[in-house]
Amino acid sequence: MKEDFPLLKKTIYLDSASTTQKPNQVMQAMQTYYEEYNANVHRGIYTLSEESTKLYENGRKAVARFINAPANKIVFTKGATESLSLVAHGLQLTEKDEVIVSIMEHHSNMVPWQQTKANVKYAPMKDGKLDMEALEKLITPATKVISVGHISNAIGVENPIKEIAQLAHSNNTLLVVDAAQSVGHQKVDVQELEADFVAFSAHKMFGPMGVGVLYGKIELLKPLVTGGGSILTVTTKGTTFMEGPHGFEAGTPNVAGVVGLTAAITYLEQLGMDNVANHIQEMTTYATSKVVDLPHIKLIGQGKGILSFTVDNVHSHDVTSILSEQGVCVRAGHHCAMPLMEVLGINDCVRASFHAYTTKDDIDALVKGLAQVKEVFA
Ligand SMILES: Cc1ncc(COP(=O)(O)O)c(C=O)c1O
């Protein structure tokens, strides 16, 4: 499948958790949109605008089908970060409310909650996983929200979302799921997960940057951004807002981005999500087996497309630079999870991440590059 991804001809790309490469099919769909359909949506009565609107709304239907949700519960945003911010701020929490997040969250699922009036509590980890007993103990009658990642971007742990949903719902608590690392990696059925809100980004699932999704009980939210496109009436005395997703999509939306996301979904559906998940797991297992016995490497986390590690006495940035000289792209740093790094007792680590296009040759190149790192720093 690498032939579908022009950039993969030039590089050994092991940073898909950060953003995936884009297949020709996605880029072509966006190009065709601009060449043949470009017009603003929802406003014009002329044919071109109607066609553009249809493509945009078809995107909503495609997303809804992909995650098994009703289309009128799908809001387009800029990305997972904006989706999570929309829920955190849109719920209008007060000082009396409590929110629980896990300590392994990406900053995008921690900082927005910290910026609300609510008291944020942090569920700890035990033996490399979310400590479910501790999470349960943190729940009180004031707990309005539990917000957790489906799969950790830093250590590849998958959280037991259904179990957390049951805990949350038995306490009348809303469950928000950051699915940035799962919707493009395995079959995600939001109804089966029993999540009240789910956030993700198109660019981590072969789609373009600048488009994201918030699924859920949007009727509970106040919009973050208001203005044209989201209103019913405006007078000098006040404004009435549209109900449903459009009430949250003020301004001209990223129509070409949604068209790209639609093409990405088609691409993933053609691959088959079970095949995608199996391949990602196979690559993760292969990479782990190749790295686990290297004496200069300490594994930090492995699973679900993620392999993170430190190299003895070498800063992760130096590891990444040497790998980059060999044409291998991996990520170094705190992976937007500084509280998790603190719990793990490290400042940073190297992360290689895999997707449907990753091959064993790519991973062998990583292992060869790590031998080079050892030589340089011996
Ligand atoms: C788990 C997780 N949540 C949220 C985000 C934020 O996504 P975006 O930057 O697309 O808004 C990321 C991106 O790395 C992520 O991995």
The ligand as an SDF file (V2000), in Angstrom:
LIG
                    3D

 16 16  0  0  0  0  0  0  0  0999 V2000
   -4.1830   11.1130   22.5640 C   0  0  0  0  0  0  0  0  0  0  0  0
   -4.1890   12.4300   21.8730 C   0  0  0  0  0  0  0  0  0  0  0  0
   -5.1130   13.3330   22.2060 N   0  0  0  0  0  0  0  0  0  0  0  0
   -5.1910   14.5330   21.6140 C   0  0  0  0  0  0  0  0  0  0  0  0
   -4.2900   14.8920   20.6520 C   0  0  0  0  0  0  0  0  0  0  0  0
   -4.4100   16.2320   20.0170 C   0  0  0  0  0  0  0  0  0  0  0  0
   -4.7370   16.1060   18.6800 O   0  0  0  0  0  0  0  0  0  0  0  0
   -4.6840   17.3760   17.7100 P   0  0  0  0  0  0  0  0  0  0  0  0
   -3.3080   17.9400   17.8350 O   0  0  0  0  0  0  0  0  0  0  0  0
   -4.9510   16.8080   16.3660 O   0  0  0  0  0  0  0  0  0  0  0  0
   -5.7330   18.3170   18.1580 O   0  0  0  0  0  0  0  0  0  0  0  0
   -3.2920   13.9990   20.2810 C   0  0  0  0  0  0  0  0  0  0  0  0
   -2.2570   14.3750   19.2910 C   0  0  0  0  0  0  0  0  0  0  0  0
   -1.1180   13.9650   19.3690 O   0  0  0  0  0  0  0  0  0  0  0  0
   -3.2490   12.7400   20.8960 C   0  0  0  0  0  0  0  0  0  0  0  0
   -2.3220   11.8310   20.5730 O   0  0  0  0  0  0  0  0  0  0  0  0
  1  2  1  0
  2  3  1  0
  2 15  2  0
  3  4  2  0
  4  5  1  0
  5  6  1  0
  5 12  2  0
  6  7  1  0
  7  8  1  0
  8  9  2  0
  8 10  1  0
  8 11  1  0
 12 13  1  0
 12 15  1  0
 13 14  2  0
 15 16  1  0
M  END
$$$$
